[in-house]
Amino acid sequence: MSENSGGIMGVKIKIMPTSPSVNLKTIEETAKKLVEHEKGRNREYIIEPIAFGLKAVIAFFEWPEEAPLERLEKRFMAIKDVSSIDIIDMRKIA
């Protein structure tokens, strides 16, 4: 990030698969590539149990404050086997 850019946001997004049989590692790897492509910085990805065998990918990454997050949200929704995404936390970290 350049010195004259705005602040850095910490963003946490829950990515829900279409079914319990979906390969979550594939979703995680695709999400990581999208974050980097859109000029974000990956921090942590965890697999979180939801209910009845269903698990979600929780993506935590740094995002430039001045960059619109909507474009990345649309790209996450376009990942194969993703049923929904939900921003669960977003705050300024730098």
LODO-916053 format. One record per atom (N, C-alpha, C): chain; residue in one letter; x, z, y. Coordinates in nm, 4 decimals. Atoms other than C-alpha are relative to their C-alpha. Last residue first. Layout:
<pts>
 c r       xx       zz       yy
 A A        X        Z        Y
...
</pts>
This chain:
<pts>
 c r       xx       zz       yy
 A A  -0.1214   0.0181  -0.0807
 A A  -0.4247   1.0532   0.1074
 A A  -0.0341  -0.0756   0.1268
 A I  -0.1093  -0.0792   0.0570
 A I  -0.6844   1.1871  -0.1377
 A I   0.1298  -0.0161   0.0768
 A K  -0.1294   0.0372  -0.0591
 A K  -1.0112   1.0798   0.0244
 A K   0.1077   0.0898  -0.0578
 A R  -0.0447  -0.0814  -0.1125
 A R  -1.3035   1.1350  -0.2098
 A R   0.1363  -0.0476   0.0496
 A M  -0.0805   0.0826  -0.0887
 A M  -1.5133   0.9517  -0.4655
 A M   0.0354   0.0860   0.1207
 A D  -0.0733  -0.0729  -0.1028
 A D  -1.6759   1.1081  -0.7679
 A D   0.0788  -0.0990   0.0838
 A I   0.0279  -0.1419   0.0158
 A I  -1.9306   1.0059  -1.0332
 A I   0.0786   0.0865   0.0988
 A I  -0.1058  -0.0708  -0.0722
 A I  -1.9578   0.6380  -0.9489
 A I  -0.0338   0.1484  -0.0073
 A D   0.0492  -0.0990  -0.0938
 A D  -2.1862   0.5048  -1.2226
 A D   0.1202   0.0658   0.0677
 A I  -0.1097  -0.0774  -0.0584
 A I  -2.1464   0.2000  -1.4400
 A I  -0.0613   0.0961   0.1004
 A S   0.0162  -0.0531  -0.1350
 A S  -2.3931   0.0396  -1.6762
 A S   0.1288   0.0667   0.0464
 A S   0.1427  -0.0030  -0.0356
 A S  -2.4396  -0.1594  -1.9984
 A S  -0.0224   0.0530   0.1409
 A V   0.0264  -0.1095  -0.0936
 A V  -2.0804  -0.2724  -2.0584
 A V  -0.1476  -0.0049   0.0385
 A D   0.0501  -0.1210   0.0657
 A D  -2.0399  -0.4836  -2.3764
 A D  -0.0140   0.1214   0.0923
 A K   0.0779   0.0160   0.1233
 A K  -1.8320  -0.7592  -2.2105
 A K  -0.0330   0.1373  -0.0589
 A I  -0.0815  -0.0183   0.1207
 A I  -1.7070  -0.6620  -1.8645
 A I  -0.0922  -0.0092  -0.1215
 A A  -0.0131   0.1269   0.0712
 A A  -1.9379  -0.8073  -1.5955
 A A   0.0872   0.0109  -0.1254
 A M   0.1278   0.0307   0.0657
 A M  -2.0481  -0.4619  -1.4796
 A M   0.0064  -0.1292  -0.0815
 A F   0.0147  -0.0938   0.1123
 A F  -1.6827  -0.3745  -1.4074
 A F  -0.1284  -0.0312  -0.0778
 A R  -0.0910   0.0478   0.1049
 A R  -1.6527  -0.6920  -1.1955
 A R  -0.0036   0.0926  -0.1224
 A K   0.0587   0.1203   0.0612
 A K  -1.9609  -0.5973  -0.9962
 A K   0.0877  -0.0524  -0.1128
 A E   0.1161  -0.0440   0.0784
 A E  -1.8204  -0.2478  -0.9334
 A E  -0.0649  -0.1187  -0.0711
 A L  -0.0519  -0.0553   0.1255
 A L  -1.4876  -0.4005  -0.8245
 A L  -0.1151   0.0474  -0.0891
 A R  -0.0524   0.1122   0.0778
 A R  -1.6656  -0.6134  -0.5648
 A R   0.0540   0.0471  -0.1354
 A E   0.1106   0.0726   0.0640
 A E  -1.8706  -0.3162  -0.4451
 A E   0.0493  -0.1153  -0.0870
 A L   0.0027  -0.0346   0.1424
 A L  -1.5606  -0.1038  -0.3761
 A L  -0.1043  -0.0822  -0.0753
 A P   0.1348  -0.0242   0.0528
 A P  -1.4956  -0.2653  -0.0382
 A P   0.0039   0.0233  -0.1512
 A A   0.0441   0.1060   0.0919
 A A  -1.1308  -0.2196   0.0658
 A A  -0.1411   0.0298  -0.0511
 A E   0.0566   0.1123  -0.0753
 A E  -1.0599  -0.0081   0.3772
 A E  -0.0533  -0.1120  -0.0904
 A E   0.1233  -0.0374  -0.0708
 A E  -1.0164   0.3156   0.1831
 A E  -0.0667  -0.1188   0.0689
 A P  -0.0203   0.0025  -0.1451
 A P  -0.7598   0.1647  -0.0539
 A P  -0.1327   0.0201   0.0730
 A W   0.0601   0.1190  -0.0599
 A W  -0.8489   0.2791  -0.4076
 A W   0.0250   0.0020   0.1501
 A E  -0.0155  -0.0032  -0.1452
 A E  -0.6714   0.5214  -0.6382
 A E  -0.0506  -0.1319   0.0554
 A F  -0.1022   0.0835  -0.0626
 A F  -0.8018   0.5384  -0.9938
 A F   0.0033   0.0212   0.1506
 A F  -0.0409  -0.0654  -0.1242
 A F  -1.0012   0.7473  -1.2382
 A F   0.1148  -0.0812   0.0579
 A A  -0.1135   0.0618  -0.0677
 A A  -1.1948   0.5636  -1.5101
 A A   0.0283   0.0762   0.1290
 A I  -0.0068  -0.0543  -0.1355
 A I  -1.4213   0.7615  -1.7413
 A I   0.1289  -0.0526   0.0621
 A V  -0.1347   0.0030  -0.0563
 A V  -1.4977   0.5475  -2.0464
 A V  -0.0107   0.0563   0.1412
 A A  -0.0216   0.0785  -0.1217
 A A  -1.8216   0.6500  -2.2114
 A A   0.1476   0.0011   0.0346
 A K  -0.1094  -0.0484  -0.0847
 A K  -1.9116   0.7678  -2.5617
 A K   0.0129  -0.0926   0.1196
 A L  -0.0337   0.0867  -0.1129
 A L  -2.2264   0.7310  -2.7712
 A L   0.1074   0.0664   0.0848
 A G  -0.1096   0.0908   0.0336
 A G  -2.2258   0.9152  -3.1034
 A G   0.0413  -0.0937   0.1118
 A F   0.0350   0.0807   0.1173
 A F  -2.5690   1.0699  -3.0450
 A F   0.1070  -0.1038  -0.0353
 A A   0.1019  -0.0541   0.0916
 A A  -2.4787   1.1947  -2.6967
 A A  -0.0206  -0.0969  -0.1152
 A I   0.1236  -0.0119  -0.0770
 A I  -2.2200   1.1488  -2.4175
 A I  -0.1078   0.0646  -0.0872
 A P   0.1217   0.0042   0.0814
 A P  -1.8674   1.1925  -2.5578
 A P  -0.1230   0.0209   0.0889
 A E   0.0829  -0.1204  -0.0070
 A E  -1.6008   1.1187  -2.2945
 A E  -0.1238  -0.0147  -0.0879
 A I   0.1213   0.0311   0.0746
 A I  -1.3152   0.8729  -2.3444
 A I  -0.0800   0.1297  -0.0074
 A I   0.0310  -0.0845   0.1146
 A I  -1.0526   0.9245  -2.0753
 A I  -0.1288  -0.0497  -0.0659
 A Y   0.1197   0.0485   0.0696
 A Y  -0.8782   0.6992  -1.8281
 A Y  -0.0215   0.0910  -0.1192
 A E   0.0331  -0.0607   0.1297
 A E  -0.6287   0.8309  -1.5747
 A E  -0.1287  -0.0616  -0.0542
 A R  -0.0511  -0.1360   0.0155
 A R  -0.4417   0.7158  -1.2627
 A R  -0.0256   0.0530  -0.1414
 A N   0.0567  -0.0790   0.1096
 A N  -0.4757   0.3401  -1.2155
 A N   0.0659   0.1369  -0.0071
 A R  -0.1057  -0.0559   0.0855
 A R  -0.3731   0.2036  -0.8757
 A R  -0.0646   0.0913  -0.1032
 A G   0.0104  -0.1438   0.0223
 A G  -0.6000  -0.0282  -0.6777
 A G   0.1162   0.0464  -0.0865
 A K  -0.0932  -0.0774  -0.0838
 A K  -0.5069  -0.3718  -0.5431
 A K  -0.0202   0.1519  -0.0058
 A E   0.0677  -0.0229  -0.1280
 A E  -0.8060  -0.5655  -0.6857
 A E   0.0802   0.0925   0.0918
 A H   0.0210   0.1306  -0.0623
 A H  -0.5907  -0.7040  -0.9698
 A H  -0.0618   0.0148   0.1394
 A E  -0.1294   0.0479  -0.0502
 A E  -0.4736  -0.3509  -1.0521
 A E  -0.0147  -0.1329   0.0730
 A V  -0.0419  -0.0906  -0.1081
 A V  -0.8313  -0.2208  -1.0793
 A V   0.1305  -0.0496   0.0611
 A L   0.0817   0.0303  -0.1181
 A L  -0.9369  -0.5270  -1.2822
 A L   0.0407   0.0870   0.1191
 A K  -0.0474   0.1270  -0.0563
 A K  -0.6475  -0.4866  -1.5272
 A K  -0.0766  -0.0349   0.1273
 A K  -0.1325  -0.0236  -0.0594
 A K  -0.7326  -0.1194  -1.5833
 A K   0.0521  -0.1262   0.0674
 A A   0.0209  -0.0723  -0.1262
 A A  -1.1005  -0.2068  -1.6393
 A A   0.1333   0.0246   0.0710
 A T   0.0536   0.0966  -0.0954
 A T  -1.0065  -0.4655  -1.9037
 A T  -0.0196   0.0653   0.1364
 A E  -0.1089   0.0908  -0.0383
 A E  -0.7851  -0.2138  -2.0845
 A E  -0.0463  -0.1035   0.1019
 A E  -0.1001  -0.0715  -0.0805
 A E  -1.0591   0.0501  -2.0800
 A E   0.1100  -0.0937   0.0484
 A I   0.0594  -0.0215  -0.1317
 A I  -1.3297  -0.1893  -2.2034
 A I   0.1010   0.0672   0.0927
 A T   0.0077   0.1324  -0.0622
 A T  -1.1044  -0.3000  -2.4892
 A T  -0.0590   0.0110   0.1397
 A K  -0.1369   0.0319  -0.0445
 A K  -1.0202   0.0624  -2.5697
 A K   0.0031  -0.1369   0.0682
 A L  -0.0215  -0.0542  -0.1340
 A L  -1.3942   0.1390  -2.5793
 A L   0.1398  -0.0288   0.0537
 A N  -0.1399  -0.0424  -0.0084
 A N  -1.4551  -0.0913  -2.8767
 A N   0.0300   0.0447   0.1439
 A V  -0.0860   0.0793  -0.0899
 A V  -1.8364  -0.1044  -2.8906
 A V   0.1411   0.0583   0.0014
 A S  -0.0967   0.0767   0.0792
 A S  -2.0016   0.0568  -3.1965
 A S   0.0961  -0.0838   0.0851
 A P  -0.1101  -0.0837   0.0504
 A P  -2.1735   0.3339  -2.9970
 A P   0.1073  -0.0788  -0.0751
 A S   0.0324  -0.0698   0.1249
 A S  -2.3802   0.0725  -2.8076
 A S   0.1191   0.0845  -0.0448
 A T   0.1337   0.0390   0.0448
 A T  -2.4043  -0.1136  -2.4735
 A T  -0.0420   0.0699  -0.1292
 A P   0.0081   0.1176   0.0867
 A P  -2.1047   0.0712  -2.3312
 A P  -0.1446  -0.0286  -0.0419
 A M   0.0783  -0.0180   0.1222
 A M  -2.1207   0.3078  -2.0323
 A M  -0.0036  -0.1290  -0.0817
 A I   0.0337   0.1326   0.0519
 A I  -1.8469   0.3072  -1.7689
 A I  -0.0672   0.0195  -0.1356
 A K   0.0396  -0.0068   0.1410
 A K  -1.8305   0.6319  -1.5713
 A K  -0.0465  -0.1389  -0.0412
 A I   0.1170   0.0775   0.0399
 A I  -1.6409   0.5841  -1.2444
 A I  -0.0237   0.0161  -0.1502
 A K   0.0258  -0.0242   0.1418
 A K  -1.3998   0.8226  -1.0725
 A K  -0.1306  -0.0700  -0.0343
 A V   0.1315   0.0428   0.0481
 A V  -1.2538   0.7143  -0.7380
 A V  -0.0084   0.0262  -0.1506
 A G  -0.0005  -0.0222   0.1438
 A G  -0.9696   0.8800  -0.5462
 A G  -0.1406  -0.0302  -0.0494
 A M   0.1109  -0.0707   0.0624
 A M  -0.9589   0.7236  -0.2022
 A M   0.0308   0.0205  -0.1484
 A I   0.0172   0.0273   0.1428
 A I  -0.6435   0.6276  -0.0159
 A I  -0.1135   0.0881  -0.0521
 A G  -0.0282  -0.1023   0.0992
 A G  -0.6273   0.6097   0.3608
 A G  -0.0241  -0.0470  -0.1422
 A G   0.0769  -0.1236  -0.0098
 A G  -0.6116   0.3113   0.5893
 A G   0.0399   0.0971  -0.1082
 A S   0.1330   0.0058   0.0609
 A S  -0.3352   0.0496   0.5943
 A S  -0.0703   0.1335   0.0181
 A N   0.1028   0.0093  -0.1025
 A N  -0.0482   0.0530   0.8445
 A N  -0.1408  -0.0131  -0.0591
 A E   0.0039  -0.1192  -0.0825
 A E   0.2079   0.1870   0.5968
 A E  -0.1121  -0.0044   0.1038
 A S  -0.0826   0.0074  -0.1193
 A S   0.1352  -0.0836   0.3422
 A S  -0.0213   0.1239   0.0866
 A M   0.0838   0.0000  -0.1164
 A M   0.0000   0.0000   0.0000
 A M   0.0896   0.0000   0.1245
</pts>
